[in-house]
Amino acid sequence: MDGLEELYQEVLAVKGAALDPDKLVRVECSAQGVTGLDIDPRALRWGSQRLSETILVLIAEALADMQARSAELLKETLGEGPLDLAAAGNPADLRLRGAREAYEAAMDQAVAELGRIERDLGR
């Protein structure tokens, strides 16, 4: 589970970026949303309509970049296969099942040990 928490933190840290063709506007996104917006003063000459449309397009591109980077990170860590946790047999599902089985086995052992201690104290 520590590995999954670490992976979760890595995915949260992933950032995506997009730059317009004229290289005057740059947008950066993360899991928290838009985290950076750089507008060269020359882009202000475009007018509000073009500038706002450009920013919206770049936000979508930066989010897509972030999503692609996150998917690549997950693929590197969890392997090939569907990332849909509901899909049977995907790598994430298999690792989670293994972790759950190990947890359940440890809990069974702990309960058995507590039962043994209780019986010993009751004597």
Helices and strands as residue ranges (DSSP letters): H 2-13, E 16-19, E 25-30, E 33-39, G 41-46, H 48-78, H 91-122
